[in-house]
Amino acid sequence: MADGRSSPPDDAEGTAARRAVVRQGLSGAGATGLYGASFGALAVTSGWTVLQTCLLSLLLFSGGSQFALIGILGGGGTVGAAVAASSLLGLRNALYGLQLVPTMRPAGWRRFAMAQLTIDESTAVAVAQPTPPRRRLGFWVTGLGVYVGWNLMTLVGALAGSALGDPKRFGLDAAASAAFVALLWPRLRARQPVAIAVVGAVVTTVLVPVIPTGLPVLAAAFAGALVAWFWPARRDGAGE
């Protein structure tokens, strides 16, 4: 008998699904936010002040771009090379935004907030959801969670780094590269990204001794772009 009592189970199922999205977003945010401490410590031990370090995380908010920036500047590279490499890595966020706009439909101040929070993690959680409302929930929970966690841990790392002194005493002069590799490693799940990584590593290794600091990174990015451009159009499945 249809007495209207079928809606509570549906509501309960919807609530459970939303809670699962929130848990997924917060778990990703917690794991990613921890890298902020590494960035904060590395930036300060590379010569940045605590204020400069925190402002960079607040305004740039792109882990790969931030590590590239301080890595090149810390290694003696030019500001132009550091900004160029950082910008190239940040271009992917613009592509994420194009993918998310039809679902998010941002308006007013939300457009600016969405642009700031469009990162790997928020995009991944959003696109994994089956319905637009859950995608929007996943995006905001993950994006805000990572933003808060990353910036808090940046401050913690910066304060700790300011007490460490010379980074070479603890091997931190090479930690920026290690942290950057750690960010990229989970994405090497198919042949194309592995090929791009190998080509980039070879190009960088060959050019480091012969051209100014920072330029090998740009050359590697260009070589990686060529690999991606000429890669066969067929699906790059894990079973290939």
BAMARBA-265029 format. One line per field, with one value per residue (C-alpha): x, y, z; residue number from 1; residue in three letters. Coordinates in Angstrom, 1 decimal. Layout:
<nulos>
east: X|...
north: Y|...
up: Z|...
n: NUM|...
res: Ala|...
</nulos>
This chain:
<nulos>
east: 0.0|1.4|1.2|4.2|6.5|9.0|10.7|12.5|14.7|15.5|16.5|18.6|20.3|21.0|22.3|24.7|25.9|26.6|28.4|30.6|31.5|32.4|34.6|36.3|37.0|38.3|40.5|42.1|42.4|44.1|46.7|47.5|47.6|50.5|52.8|52.3|54.6|57.4|56.8|56.9|60.1|61.8|60.8|62.1|65.4|65.8|65.8|62.1|60.6|57.7|55.4|56.5|56.1|52.5|51.5|52.7|50.6|47.6|47.7|49.3|48.0|49.3|51.7|53.6|54.0|55.1|57.8|59.1|59.3|61.3|63.4|64.6|65.1|66.9|69.1|70.3|67.9|66.5|63.1|61.9|62.8|61.1|57.9|57.8|58.2|55.6|53.2|53.5|52.7|49.7|48.2|46.6|44.3|42.9|42.1|40.4|38.3|37.0|36.0|34.2|32.4|29.3|28.8|29.7|27.9|29.8|28.4|29.5|32.2|32.0|33.8|36.8|36.6|36.3|39.3|41.4|40.3|40.5|43.4|44.2|42.4|39.2|38.8|39.5|36.9|34.3|34.5|34.3|30.8|27.8|25.5|26.0|25.0|27.5|30.2|29.7|29.8|32.9|34.6|33.9|34.6|37.9|39.0|38.3|39.8|43.0|43.2|42.8|45.1|47.8|48.0|48.0|50.7|52.7|52.7|53.8|56.6|57.7|58.0|59.9|62.1|63.1|64.6|66.6|69.2|71.3|69.2|72.3|72.9|69.7|69.8|66.9|68.7|67.5|64.1|62.2|63.0|62.0|58.7|57.9|58.6|56.3|53.5|53.9|54.5|50.8|50.0|52.3|49.7|49.7|52.3|52.0|52.8|55.6|57.1|56.8|58.5|61.4|61.9|61.8|64.3|66.7|66.5|67.0|70.0|71.7|71.1|71.8|75.6|75.5|72.7|71.7|69.7|65.9|66.2|66.5|63.1|61.5|63.3|62.0|58.5|58.7|60.0|57.2|54.6|56.0|55.6|52.0|51.2|52.6|51.4|48.9|45.3|44.1|43.2|46.2|44.8|46.6|46.5|48.4
north: 0.0|3.3|5.4|7.7|5.8|4.9|8.3|7.9|5.0|7.1|10.0|7.7|6.4|9.9|11.0|8.0|8.8|12.4|11.3|9.0|11.9|14.0|11.2|10.8|14.5|14.9|11.9|13.2|16.6|15.3|13.3|16.2|18.8|17.1|18.0|21.7|21.2|20.0|23.0|25.4|24.1|23.9|27.4|29.0|27.0|28.2|31.8|32.7|34.4|32.8|35.5|35.1|31.3|31.5|34.2|31.9|29.1|31.3|32.9|30.4|27.2|24.7|22.1|21.2|24.8|25.9|23.1|23.9|27.6|27.2|24.4|26.5|29.7|27.7|26.1|29.5|29.7|33.0|34.4|34.1|30.4|29.7|31.6|29.9|26.4|27.1|28.5|25.5|23.2|25.3|25.2|21.8|23.6|25.7|22.5|21.1|24.2|23.7|20.2|21.2|24.4|22.5|20.8|23.5|26.4|29.0|32.5|35.7|35.2|31.4|31.8|33.2|30.6|27.7|29.0|29.0|25.5|23.8|21.4|17.7|16.4|18.5|17.6|13.9|13.6|15.7|13.8|10.4|11.1|9.9|13.0|16.8|17.5|15.0|16.3|19.8|18.5|16.6|19.5|22.0|19.6|18.5|21.9|23.7|20.9|20.9|24.7|24.9|21.9|23.0|26.5|25.5|22.9|25.4|27.7|24.8|23.8|27.4|27.9|24.6|25.4|28.7|26.9|24.4|26.7|25.5|23.0|21.0|19.9|17.8|17.0|19.3|20.9|17.9|17.5|19.8|17.4|14.4|16.0|16.9|13.3|12.1|14.3|13.0|9.3|8.3|9.6|7.3|4.6|4.4|4.2|7.8|9.5|7.1|7.9|11.6|11.2|9.2|11.7|14.6|13.0|12.2|15.7|17.3|15.1|15.8|19.6|20.4|20.6|22.7|25.4|27.8|26.6|26.4|26.1|22.3|22.1|24.2|22.0|18.9|20.3|21.0|17.5|16.0|18.1|16.7|13.2|13.8|15.5|12.6|9.8|7.5|8.6|5.1|4.7|4.2|1.4|-0.3|-3.5|-2.3
up: 0.0|-1.1|2.1|1.5|3.9|1.1|1.3|4.7|3.4|0.3|2.5|4.7|1.7|0.4|3.8|3.9|0.5|1.4|4.5|2.4|0.1|3.1|4.6|1.3|0.9|4.5|4.3|1.2|2.7|5.8|3.9|1.5|4.1|5.8|2.9|3.8|6.8|4.4|2.2|5.1|6.6|3.2|2.2|5.4|5.4|1.8|2.8|2.9|5.9|7.8|6.5|2.8|3.1|4.5|2.0|-0.9|0.4|0.9|-2.5|-4.9|-3.2|-5.6|-4.0|-7.1|-8.2|-4.8|-4.5|-8.0|-7.1|-4.0|-5.4|-8.4|-6.4|-3.6|-6.2|-7.5|-10.5|-11.7|-10.7|-14.4|-14.6|-11.2|-12.2|-15.6|-14.2|-11.4|-14.0|-16.3|-13.4|-12.5|-16.0|-15.2|-12.7|-15.5|-17.4|-14.3|-14.1|-17.6|-16.7|-13.5|-14.6|-16.1|-12.8|-10.4|-12.2|-10.1|-9.7|-7.9|-5.2|-5.7|-9.0|-7.2|-4.5|-7.0|-8.9|-5.8|-4.7|-8.0|-7.4|-8.1|-4.9|-5.1|-8.8|-8.3|-5.5|-7.5|-10.7|-8.9|-7.7|-9.7|-9.4|-9.7|-6.0|-4.7|-7.1|-5.7|-2.2|-2.8|-4.4|-1.6|1.2|-0.3|-1.5|1.7|3.8|1.8|1.9|5.6|6.4|3.9|5.2|8.9|8.3|6.2|9.3|11.5|9.1|8.7|12.4|12.8|9.8|11.2|14.2|12.2|10.7|7.7|5.7|4.7|8.3|8.0|4.3|3.7|0.7|-1.4|0.3|-2.0|-4.9|-2.8|-1.7|-5.3|-6.5|-3.6|-4.9|-8.5|-7.7|-7.2|-10.6|-12.5|-13.1|-16.9|-19.7|-20.8|-17.5|-16.9|-20.3|-19.7|-16.3|-17.8|-20.6|-18.2|-15.9|-18.7|-20.2|-16.8|-16.0|-19.3|-19.2|-15.5|-16.0|-19.1|-18.8|-16.0|-13.0|-13.7|-17.4|-17.4|-15.7|-18.5|-21.1|-19.4|-19.4|-23.1|-23.8|-21.7|-23.6|-26.9|-25.6|-24.6|-27.9|-30.0|-27.8|-29.6|-29.3|-28.1|-24.5|-22.3|-20.2|-17.3|-19.2|-22.3
n: 1|2|3|4|5|6|7|8|9|10|11|12|13|14|15|16|17|18|19|20|21|22|23|24|25|26|27|28|29|30|31|32|33|34|35|36|37|38|39|40|41|42|43|44|45|46|47|48|49|50|51|52|53|54|55|56|57|58|59|60|61|62|63|64|65|66|67|68|69|70|71|72|73|74|75|76|77|78|79|80|81|82|83|84|85|86|87|88|89|90|91|92|93|94|95|96|97|98|99|100|101|102|103|104|105|106|107|108|109|110|111|112|113|114|115|116|117|118|119|120|121|122|123|124|125|126|127|128|129|130|131|132|133|134|135|136|137|138|139|140|141|142|143|144|145|146|147|148|149|150|151|152|153|154|155|156|157|158|159|160|161|162|163|164|165|166|167|168|169|170|171|172|173|174|175|176|177|178|179|180|181|182|183|184|185|186|187|188|189|190|191|192|193|194|195|196|197|198|199|200|201|202|203|204|205|206|207|208|209|210|211|212|213|214|215|216|217|218|219|220|221|222|223|224|225|226|227|228|229|230|231|232|233|234|235|236|237|238|239|240
res: Met|Ala|Asp|Gly|Arg|Ser|Ser|Pro|Pro|Asp|Asp|Ala|Glu|Gly|Thr|Ala|Ala|Arg|Arg|Ala|Val|Val|Arg|Gln|Gly|Leu|Ser|Gly|Ala|Gly|Ala|Thr|Gly|Leu|Tyr|Gly|Ala|Ser|Phe|Gly|Ala|Leu|Ala|Val|Thr|Ser|Gly|Trp|Thr|Val|Leu|Gln|Thr|Cys|Leu|Leu|Ser|Leu|Leu|Leu|Phe|Ser|Gly|Gly|Ser|Gln|Phe|Ala|Leu|Ile|Gly|Ile|Leu|Gly|Gly|Gly|Gly|Thr|Val|Gly|Ala|Ala|Val|Ala|Ala|Ser|Ser|Leu|Leu|Gly|Leu|Arg|Asn|Ala|Leu|Tyr|Gly|Leu|Gln|Leu|Val|Pro|Thr|Met|Arg|Pro|Ala|Gly|Trp|Arg|Arg|Phe|Ala|Met|Ala|Gln|Leu|Thr|Ile|Asp|Glu|Ser|Thr|Ala|Val|Ala|Val|Ala|Gln|Pro|Thr|Pro|Pro|Arg|Arg|Arg|Leu|Gly|Phe|Trp|Val|Thr|Gly|Leu|Gly|Val|Tyr|Val|Gly|Trp|Asn|Leu|Met|Thr|Leu|Val|Gly|Ala|Leu|Ala|Gly|Ser|Ala|Leu|Gly|Asp|Pro|Lys|Arg|Phe|Gly|Leu|Asp|Ala|Ala|Ala|Ser|Ala|Ala|Phe|Val|Ala|Leu|Leu|Trp|Pro|Arg|Leu|Arg|Ala|Arg|Gln|Pro|Val|Ala|Ile|Ala|Val|Val|Gly|Ala|Val|Val|Thr|Thr|Val|Leu|Val|Pro|Val|Ile|Pro|Thr|Gly|Leu|Pro|Val|Leu|Ala|Ala|Ala|Phe|Ala|Gly|Ala|Leu|Val|Ala|Trp|Phe|Trp|Pro|Ala|Arg|Arg|Asp|Gly|Ala|Gly|Glu
</nulos>
